Amino acid sequence: MRPTSPNSDQRTTRQFETRHSRRARTKLVERLKRKGIRNQAVLDALETVPRHLFLDPEQLDNAYVDTALPIGHAQTISQPFVVALMSEMLLTATKKNQRVLEIGTGCGYQTAILSHLFDRVYSVERILSLLQRAEKNLELLSINNATLQHGDGTTGWPGQETFDAIIVTAASDNLPQPLLALLEADTCLIAPIGVPGHQQLTTLRNQNGLISSETTEAVRFVPLLSGTSD
């Protein structure tokens, strides 16, 4: 089989944009509305951000199917409904939409959505090659309000900034203490909590020094891992 060059990949992606993407994004948003997504800012972001730009060429035909897809390194780009739901949950739970921390950048799709909803996005990714891919994807879209960091997301953000909202895009049965420590007053955290096969999206809030939690949708996420890799 003849290898595909990077330039060929870019041409394929541009052709997909011309032929399919805009119409497909509109149809995707209509499906998300039928599934219960109501926040117009979230719907607008999903309609604006071209999901196919974050995928390998062989996945383009599935770019606007409502399913998770592989992005390498045993990681996935999340199902559009889950991206929309977590984003909507963040906006519902937070009192301000200035600064959001994302644990698990992946290929940068959720990061791009958040960039349309928050003034500043801070995102940590433990796999260096995925982080570099996300940086390129965000640069292609001229997104300049996102700061990406290669590091161990289970320890939070280097320097321990304060955030209005935190989103965790990998699952654990118990959130690491450094992430819980970021829950200051008026901060919310959305994460998939539970063991494989029994994970639920959970909203955590700091209410007068006590952490409250509320569970909603059953989901399936890759595990939250510590450490870093190339």
URPEHU-V637354 format. One record per residue. N is the residue number from 0. RES is the residue in one letter. PHI is phi in degrees with one decimal (NA if undefined). OMEGA is omega in radians with two decimals (999 if undefined). D_LAST is the distance of its C-alpha to the last C-alpha in Angstrom with 2 decimals. Layout:
N RES PHI OMEGA D_LAST
N RES PHI OMEGA D_LAST
This chain:
0 M NA -3.13 27.75
1 R -75.3 -3.12 27.23
2 P -66.0 3.12 23.65
3 T -92.5 -3.14 23.19
4 S -84.2 3.07 22.49
5 P -55.8 3.13 20.60
6 N -64.7 3.10 24.11
7 S -64.0 3.09 25.49
8 D -59.3 -3.13 22.95
9 Q -65.4 3.11 24.03
10 R -64.5 3.13 27.66
11 T -60.7 3.14 27.31
12 T -64.6 3.13 25.88
13 R -64.7 3.11 28.69
14 Q -63.1 3.12 31.27
15 F -62.8 3.11 30.12
16 E -58.4 -3.10 30.55
17 T -66.6 -2.99 34.03
18 R -82.6 -2.86 35.18
19 H -126.0 -2.76 33.83
20 S -61.8 -3.04 31.56
21 R -63.7 3.12 34.09
22 R -65.5 -3.12 36.50
23 A -65.4 3.13 33.86
24 R -66.5 3.10 32.56
25 T -62.7 3.12 36.16
26 K -65.9 3.10 36.72
27 L -60.6 -3.14 33.58
28 V -62.3 3.09 34.89
29 E -62.9 3.09 38.26
30 R -65.4 3.14 36.73
31 L -64.2 3.07 34.92
32 K -60.8 -3.13 38.29
33 R -65.4 3.13 39.94
34 K -88.1 2.98 37.37
35 G 110.9 3.08 38.28
36 I -73.9 -3.03 36.04
37 R -118.4 -3.05 38.52
38 N -67.6 -3.03 36.86
39 Q -67.1 3.12 37.58
40 A -62.9 3.10 34.84
41 V -66.1 3.13 32.24
42 L -60.9 3.11 33.98
43 D -63.0 3.13 34.14
44 A -64.9 3.12 30.40
45 L -64.6 3.12 29.70
46 E -77.6 -3.10 32.24
47 T -84.0 -3.02 30.84
48 V -80.6 -3.13 27.08
49 P -79.0 -3.07 26.52
50 R -59.8 -3.06 24.22
51 H -63.8 3.13 24.05
52 L -65.7 -3.09 22.12
53 F -95.5 -3.04 19.06
54 L -113.4 3.00 19.37
55 D -72.6 -3.08 19.00
56 P -53.8 -3.10 22.47
57 E -69.2 3.13 23.33
58 Q -100.2 -3.00 23.21
59 L -59.3 -3.10 25.52
60 D -64.4 3.14 28.65
61 N -103.3 -3.00 27.31
62 A -58.4 -3.07 26.01
63 Y -113.9 2.91 29.00
64 V -81.2 -3.07 29.63
65 D -81.0 -3.13 29.34
66 T -150.6 3.01 26.59
67 A -74.1 -3.11 22.90
68 L -136.2 -3.13 20.89
69 P -71.3 3.07 17.63
70 I -126.6 -3.13 14.75
71 G 93.0 3.11 12.35
72 H 61.0 -3.12 9.93
73 A 59.6 3.12 13.28
74 Q -116.5 -3.13 13.67
75 T -136.0 2.88 16.77
76 I -88.8 -2.99 18.55
77 S -67.3 3.04 21.41
78 Q -57.2 -3.12 25.01
79 P -52.9 3.12 26.88
80 F -61.1 -3.14 29.50
81 V -68.5 3.06 27.09
82 V -58.7 -3.13 25.51
83 A -65.3 -3.10 29.11
84 L -64.3 -3.14 30.32
85 M -64.2 3.10 27.71
86 S -64.9 3.12 28.32
87 E -64.6 3.10 32.05
88 M -61.8 3.10 31.85
89 L -60.0 -3.10 30.14
90 L -66.1 3.12 32.89
91 T -71.8 -3.01 35.56
92 A -85.7 -3.06 34.46
93 T -93.7 3.10 33.80
94 K -88.7 3.13 36.65
95 K -134.2 3.12 34.73
96 N -122.0 -3.12 32.09
97 Q -93.8 -3.02 30.91
98 R -129.4 3.12 27.51
99 V -124.1 3.06 25.08
100 L -106.9 3.08 21.82
101 E -111.4 3.06 19.40
102 I -101.1 -3.11 17.02
103 G 104.4 -3.11 14.43
104 T -69.4 -3.04 14.21
105 G 59.3 3.13 12.98
106 C -85.9 3.04 14.26
107 G 99.4 -3.07 16.66
108 Y -67.3 3.10 19.91
109 Q -61.0 3.09 21.06
110 T -58.0 -3.14 20.14
111 A -63.4 3.09 22.43
112 I -61.5 -3.14 25.15
113 L -61.8 -3.12 25.05
114 S -63.9 3.09 25.41
115 H -87.8 -3.03 28.82
116 L -112.8 -3.09 29.88
117 F -126.4 3.13 28.92
118 D -65.7 -3.14 29.53
119 R -135.7 3.09 26.06
120 V -117.5 3.04 22.79
121 Y -118.2 -3.02 20.06
122 S -136.7 -3.12 16.83
123 V -113.5 3.08 13.84
124 E -131.8 -3.09 10.59
125 R -81.1 -3.10 8.18
126 I -101.2 -2.99 5.41
127 L -60.6 -3.09 4.70
128 S -64.7 3.06 5.93
129 L -69.0 3.10 8.56
130 L -60.0 3.14 9.53
131 Q -64.6 3.08 10.18
132 R -64.3 3.12 12.08
133 A -62.1 3.13 13.98
134 E -59.1 3.12 14.93
135 K -65.9 3.14 16.41
136 N -62.0 -3.14 18.19
137 L -68.2 3.09 19.74
138 E -65.0 3.11 20.77
139 L -58.6 -3.11 22.52
140 L -93.6 3.13 24.49
141 S 56.6 3.07 25.33
142 I -86.3 -3.05 24.14
143 N -121.9 3.09 24.36
144 N -110.3 3.11 24.85
145 A -119.5 3.08 21.26
146 T -112.7 -3.09 19.03
147 L -107.1 -3.09 15.30
148 Q -139.5 2.99 13.19
149 H -82.7 -3.12 9.59
150 G 179.7 -3.14 10.65
151 D -88.4 -3.07 12.22
152 G -66.4 3.14 14.70
153 T -68.8 3.12 16.99
154 T -100.9 3.12 18.13
155 G 88.4 -3.10 19.12
156 W -105.1 3.11 18.90
157 P -55.9 -3.11 18.75
158 G 91.3 3.06 22.43
159 Q 50.7 3.02 23.68
160 E -65.5 3.02 25.23
161 T -100.1 -3.04 27.80
162 F -134.2 3.05 27.42
163 D -81.3 -3.10 29.98
164 A -152.2 3.13 27.81
165 I -133.9 3.08 24.57
166 I -125.1 -3.14 22.98
167 V -112.7 -3.02 20.56
168 T -106.3 3.02 19.10
169 A -146.2 -2.94 18.23
170 A -101.7 3.00 20.92
171 S -146.3 3.10 22.06
172 D -78.9 3.03 25.52
173 N -140.6 3.14 25.69
174 L -67.3 3.09 23.93
175 P -59.2 -3.10 22.44
176 Q -56.9 3.12 25.08
177 P -59.5 3.09 23.18
178 L -74.0 3.09 23.11
179 L -63.3 -3.14 26.77
180 A -66.7 3.11 27.56
181 L -77.6 -3.10 26.68
182 L -78.9 3.04 29.59
183 E -85.6 3.13 32.26
184 A -57.3 3.11 35.57
185 D 71.0 3.05 35.39
186 T -99.5 3.06 31.64
187 C -118.9 3.11 30.59
188 L -133.8 3.09 27.47
189 I -113.2 -3.12 26.83
190 A -154.4 2.95 24.65
191 P -80.7 -3.08 24.85
192 I -118.8 3.08 26.29
193 G 134.2 3.12 27.17
194 V -82.7 3.13 26.28
195 P -52.5 -3.11 25.17
196 G 91.5 -3.13 28.22
197 H -140.6 3.14 29.79
198 Q -103.7 3.08 27.72
199 Q -134.1 3.01 29.53
200 L -65.6 -3.04 28.71
201 T -129.7 3.04 29.94
202 T -103.0 3.08 31.11
203 L -113.2 3.12 31.30
204 R -135.7 3.00 33.51
205 N -95.8 -3.13 34.82
206 Q -117.2 -3.14 38.59
207 N 55.4 3.09 40.47
208 G 88.6 3.10 38.01
209 L -107.3 -3.13 37.80
210 I -88.7 3.06 34.80
211 S -102.8 3.13 36.10
212 S -136.3 3.12 34.30
213 E -140.6 -3.11 35.23
214 T -102.1 3.12 33.80
215 T -134.3 -2.94 34.13
216 E -71.2 2.97 32.43
217 A -75.7 -3.04 31.10
218 V -140.0 3.03 27.56
219 R -133.2 -3.13 24.68
220 F -127.6 2.98 21.10
221 V -67.7 -3.07 17.86
222 P -73.4 3.03 17.58
223 L -79.4 -3.07 16.48
224 L -114.6 3.07 13.97
225 S -93.4 3.12 13.46
226 G 82.5 3.12 10.74
227 T -133.1 3.07 7.14
228 S -151.5 3.09 3.78
229 D -81.3 999 0.00
